[in-house]
Amino acid sequence: MYSVLKRVIFFVLLIGLWELLFRLGIWPEYILPSPLSVCKTLVRGFQDQSLLIGVAISMKRIAIGYGISIGIGIFTGLLIGRFRIFEETLGSLISGLQTLPTICWLPLSLLWFGLNDRAIIFLVFMGAVLSIATGTDSGVKNVPPLYIRAAKTMGAKKWKLYLEVIIPAALPHIIIGMKQGWSFAWRSLMAGELLIVCLGLGHLLMIGRELNDMSQVIAVMLVIIIIGVLVDRLFFMKVERHIRERWGLTKA
Amino acid sequence: MSEGVGVDNLITLDRVTGDSELAASQVNSVRPNLCIQHVSKSFQSKNGSVYVLEDINLEIKQGEFVCLVGPSGCGKTTLMNIVAGLEKADSGEVWANGRKVNHAGPDRVVIFQEAALFPWLNVIKNVEFGLKLKGVSSRERRNIALEYLKMVHLTRFQNAHIHELSGGMKQRVAIARALAMNPEMLLMDEPFSALDAQTRWILHFELQNIWMKTKKTILFVTHNIREAVCLADRIFILSTSPGRIKKEFFVDLPRPRDDNDVSVAEYSTKIMKELKAEIDKVIKCEMDADSCVECDIKCTVVEPAKTDIGGGI
């Protein structure tokens, strides 16, 4: 409760400072808009649904790209974690690709898919898949062999062993990989949308720049921050806390 | 009685080698038990191969409670793993419940020294785990799980997380989880050795009660002679490097037995005396040899070597 109060006071002071700088009139409005005009732009954006549509389009892209990367990432992570041959081949490929910033895939993506949604979804996919794969890999390698032996004596075989034991046991690491993957995916989505003209939040940001409308630029930035924070708080933090409680890691 | 079983077994085994599928089902219906034949196992190390188990032969009747006792490093756990199907023997065969053991299976559930419960499941879901693998419906497996949780007196904790349980409780959940699968036999690999004396004492009672109720065949590995006398019908003493069955004891004391019973203590002392030579050998080896690998070589070679030198001088 006390910490919430401190946070509120901090942000009120910050906005106050912003308003003060605006009132001093050192910079023109297209460089530094007032908090109020940013707020108005936000409200207008939601009223005429341009912001809502932008959010919806961006979320659809990330949902598809991230969804595919979860599936493929976990699958390749399992292969690398369980089979020597895949670790030595696929594993080295993945650790090599990880050094490449995701946005470097953009030219390739444009040539393969053209100027459309699929190019951006590919960027999102490439952003997340490597982190998820390496997270799963380390999770699988850290599964205590005792769990696998115990499950085997109870009749767990083949895919059931993976589904009922290896994946659940590796879940804490998989979640860490997914969290990192999400933040990479979110970044590459925005980068892609800034560079490819096809709606979405990144595109709204670029429209703001083209119209010299600084309040729209800041409003869209705020929306991007808020979505990022919400996903982190509402999903990942909850899942992580749940796992920590369940596994008894809270007090450690 | 035991001779009869032995003969019976030989006959059934002859049949099995003839027509394994048919005979297996017959044997299973007649007399499910455990039969270990000429099992040997060695490990490769930098000094060559070391025999951990050498020509182990034993038979366990259905419903029997058998303990394997031996000093640490004598291959008890290896033998247990071979019976469980988690490891392969170099030579020899293991027959369990009329089938040749090739891999791990739910008819021989193992209870490990650490409970090996799954932290992502709560207590009752852990007990249900094996049943879920078998494809038992969710309501039925809940009922079965509750029944066995009741047997180990832990129904109160059915929704608890695993980390909230004490060591003894964890082992009881592990026992319930194994029993819920209704296996032909339980393989227990030093299940109580990580627990404190009091908890162990309680669990000795519980295990005896469960065994008397369910009449499961139990193969129990321990290094604690008192524990073995308290629990078993029959005790096999294993020797070290290479692991061989050194001696067999029958325990026919009334049940439930208590670790602290005078009769249990007396019997333990008797076995201890028999084991004394074996323990001395282990101590001597550990003091003589730097590594366990050279152990049996030195133990057998040292003495004649000395006399040779003496003769030379």
Interface residues (C-beta under 8 A of the other chain):
Chain A: L146 Y147 R149 A150 A151 K152 T153 M154 G155 A156 K160 E164 V165 P168 A169 L171 I243 E245 R246 W247 G248
Chain B: A84 G85 L86 H103 A104 G105 P106 R108 V109 V110 F112 E114 A116 F118 P119 W120 L121 F129 G130 K132 L133 K134 H161 I162 H163 E164 R177 A178 M181 L187
